């Protein structure tokens, strides 16, 4: 099944697997765009409701059940939900799983390369086969460095949106989440790293555009 899917997608991309991964990633993100718009609107609603949310926390902070009920009712009046912001991330999970299956499949990407580096190869394998001072390792290093750059920019953006009213644990964890893509790119095959680079770069740009345009 995986082989047939890869053959079809690569065939639609003129036989270039790396291009197929990029196009597949962009298609996924366009498909999820309505959820991203909803996420951006949810963020605006949360920002607008911040004073009321603080009031509810002070009033019902010792009664979590009542607090949850009041917060849900407050969001319902705005036509939103406290969980709307996580929908795009959850919706991406099946596609991430599919990309992982493709990238780690023993034959799906056989013979397919990006700039001369096998798409099914991992960093450890590249180092073992070619060494640290080699073109294949340099290609991997560039992909990982670009993913790290996007993660750094995303982390800064997240940190700037956090407020003192939010739990301290949340304020510590949220800026670290984008760095998970760097760890994944360093451990997974090059095909998955390419997917992560395109997807995280799209996410960063998409959030910037939607934050400015969505009311």
C-alpha positions as CSV (number, residue, x, y, z in Angstrom):
1,X,0.0,0.0,0.0
2,X,2.8,2.4,1.0
3,X,4.7,1.5,-2.2
4,X,1.7,2.1,-4.4
5,X,1.0,5.5,-2.7
6,X,4.6,6.7,-3.1
7,X,4.7,5.5,-6.7
8,X,1.5,7.5,-7.5
9,X,2.6,10.7,-5.7
10,X,6.1,10.6,-7.2
11,X,4.7,9.9,-10.6
12,X,2.5,12.9,-10.3
13,X,5.6,15.0,-9.5
14,X,7.5,13.9,-12.6
15,X,9.5,11.2,-10.8
16,X,11.1,13.5,-8.3
17,X,10.4,12.2,-4.7
18,X,11.8,15.4,-3.0
19,X,9.4,17.6,-5.0
20,X,6.6,15.1,-4.3
21,X,7.2,15.5,-0.5
22,X,7.1,19.3,-0.9
23,X,3.9,19.3,-2.9
24,X,2.3,16.8,-0.6
25,X,3.2,19.0,2.4
26,X,1.8,22.1,0.8
27,X,-1.4,20.2,-0.2
28,X,-1.8,19.1,3.4
29,X,-1.4,22.6,4.7
30,X,-3.9,24.1,2.2
31,X,-6.3,21.3,3.2
32,X,-5.9,22.3,6.9
33,X,-6.2,26.0,6.2
34,X,-9.8,26.3,7.4
35,X,-8.8,24.9,10.8
36,X,-5.8,27.3,10.9
37,X,-8.2,30.2,10.3
38,X,-10.4,28.9,13.1
39,X,-7.3,28.7,15.3
40,X,-6.4,32.3,14.6
41,X,-9.9,33.4,15.3
42,X,-9.8,31.5,18.6
43,X,-6.6,33.3,19.6
44,X,-8.3,36.6,18.9
45,X,-11.3,35.6,21.0
46,X,-9.1,34.5,23.8
47,X,-7.2,37.8,23.7
48,X,-10.5,39.7,23.8
49,X,-11.9,37.6,26.6
50,X,-8.7,37.8,28.7
51,X,-10.1,40.3,31.3
52,X,-13.2,38.2,31.7
53,X,-11.2,35.0,32.0
54,X,-9.1,36.6,34.7
55,X,-12.2,37.6,36.6
56,X,-13.6,34.1,36.4
57,X,-10.3,32.6,37.6
58,X,-10.3,34.9,40.6
59,X,-13.9,34.1,41.4
60,X,-14.0,30.4,40.9
61,X,-10.3,29.5,41.2
62,X,-11.1,27.1,44.1
63,X,-13.9,25.4,42.2
64,X,-12.3,23.9,39.0
65,X,-15.6,22.3,37.9
66,X,-17.5,25.5,38.2
67,X,-14.6,27.4,36.6
68,X,-14.5,25.0,33.6
69,X,-18.3,25.4,33.2
70,X,-18.2,29.2,33.3
71,X,-15.2,29.3,30.8
72,X,-17.0,27.0,28.4
73,X,-20.1,29.1,28.6
74,X,-18.1,32.3,28.0
75,X,-16.5,30.8,24.9
76,X,-19.8,29.4,23.7
77,X,-21.3,33.0,23.7
78,X,-18.5,33.9,21.4
79,X,-19.0,30.9,19.1
80,X,-15.7,29.5,20.0
81,X,-14.1,26.8,22.2
82,X,-11.1,26.7,24.6
83,X,-9.8,23.8,22.5
84,X,-10.2,25.3,19.0
85,X,-6.5,26.3,19.1
86,X,-5.2,22.8,19.1
87,X,-7.3,21.5,16.2
88,X,-4.7,22.1,13.4
89,X,-2.0,20.3,15.3
90,X,-4.2,17.3,16.0
91,X,-5.4,17.2,12.3
92,X,-1.8,17.0,11.2
93,X,-1.1,13.8,13.2
94,X,-2.4,11.4,10.5
95,X,-0.3,13.1,7.8
96,X,2.8,13.0,10.1
97,X,2.2,9.3,10.7
98,X,1.9,8.7,7.0
99,X,5.1,10.6,6.2
100,X,6.9,8.6,8.9
101,X,5.7,5.4,7.4
102,X,6.9,6.5,4.0
103,X,10.3,7.7,5.2
104,X,11.0,4.6,7.2
105,X,9.6,2.1,4.7
106,X,12.4,-0.2,3.4
107,X,11.5,0.1,-0.3
108,X,9.2,3.1,-0.8
109,X,12.0,5.6,-1.3
110,X,14.6,3.2,-2.7
111,X,16.8,5.1,-5.2
112,X,15.2,8.5,-4.4
113,X,17.5,11.3,-3.4
114,X,17.7,15.0,-2.5
115,X,20.9,16.6,-3.9
116,X,22.5,13.2,-4.1
117,X,21.5,12.1,-0.5
118,X,19.1,9.1,-0.2
119,X,15.8,10.3,1.2
120,X,15.4,7.2,3.3
121,X,18.8,7.8,5.1
122,X,19.2,9.1,8.6
123,X,21.9,11.3,10.0
124,X,23.5,8.4,11.9
125,X,23.6,6.3,8.7
126,X,25.1,9.3,6.7
127,X,27.9,9.7,9.3
128,X,28.6,6.0,9.4
129,X,28.7,5.7,5.6
130,X,30.2,9.1,4.5
131,X,31.7,10.7,7.7
132,X,31.1,14.2,9.2
133,X,33.1,15.9,6.5
134,X,31.0,15.0,3.5
135,X,28.4,16.3,1.1
136,X,25.6,14.1,2.3
137,X,26.2,15.2,5.9
138,X,26.3,18.8,4.7
139,X,22.8,18.5,3.1
140,X,21.4,17.0,6.3
141,X,23.1,19.8,8.3
142,X,21.5,22.5,6.2
143,X,18.0,20.9,6.5
144,X,18.4,20.6,10.3
145,X,19.8,24.2,10.6
146,X,16.8,25.6,8.6
147,X,14.4,23.7,10.8
148,X,16.2,25.1,13.8
149,X,15.9,28.6,12.4
150,X,12.2,28.3,12.0
151,X,11.9,26.8,15.5
152,X,13.8,29.7,17.0
153,X,11.6,32.2,15.2
154,X,8.5,30.3,16.2
155,X,9.7,30.1,19.8
156,X,10.3,33.9,20.0
157,X,6.8,34.5,18.5
158,X,5.2,32.2,21.1
159,X,7.1,33.8,23.9
160,X,5.9,37.2,22.9
161,X,2.3,36.2,23.0
162,X,2.4,34.7,26.5
163,X,1.2,36.8,29.4
164,X,1.8,36.8,33.1
165,X,-1.8,35.6,33.8
166,X,-1.0,32.3,32.1
167,X,0.3,29.4,34.3
168,X,4.1,29.5,34.8
169,X,4.5,25.9,33.6
170,X,2.7,26.8,30.4
171,X,4.9,29.8,29.9
172,X,8.0,27.6,30.2
173,X,6.8,24.7,28.0
174,X,5.1,26.5,25.1
175,X,8.3,28.2,23.7
176,X,10.1,24.8,23.8
177,X,7.5,23.0,21.7
178,X,8.8,24.2,18.3
179,X,12.2,22.7,19.1
180,X,10.7,19.2,18.9
181,X,10.8,19.5,15.1
182,X,14.6,19.9,15.3
183,X,15.0,16.8,17.4
184,X,12.7,14.9,15.0
185,X,14.7,16.1,11.9
186,X,17.9,15.0,13.5
187,X,16.6,11.5,14.2
188,X,14.3,10.7,11.3
189,X,15.1,10.1,7.6
190,X,15.8,13.0,5.3
191,X,12.4,12.7,3.7
192,X,10.8,13.4,7.1
193,X,13.2,16.3,7.7
194,X,12.2,17.8,4.4
195,X,8.5,17.5,5.3
196,X,9.1,19.1,8.7
197,X,11.0,22.0,7.2
198,X,8.3,22.8,4.7
199,X,5.5,22.3,7.2
200,X,7.0,24.4,10.1
201,X,8.0,27.2,7.7
202,X,4.4,27.2,6.4
203,X,3.1,27.3,9.9
204,X,5.2,30.3,10.9
205,X,4.3,32.3,7.9
206,X,0.6,31.3,8.1
207,X,0.3,32.4,11.7
208,X,1.9,35.8,10.9
209,X,-0.5,36.4,8.0
210,X,-3.6,35.2,9.9
211,X,-2.8,37.2,13.0
212,X,-2.8,40.3,10.9
213,X,-5.8,39.5,8.8
214,X,-8.2,37.5,10.9
215,X,-10.5,39.5,13.2
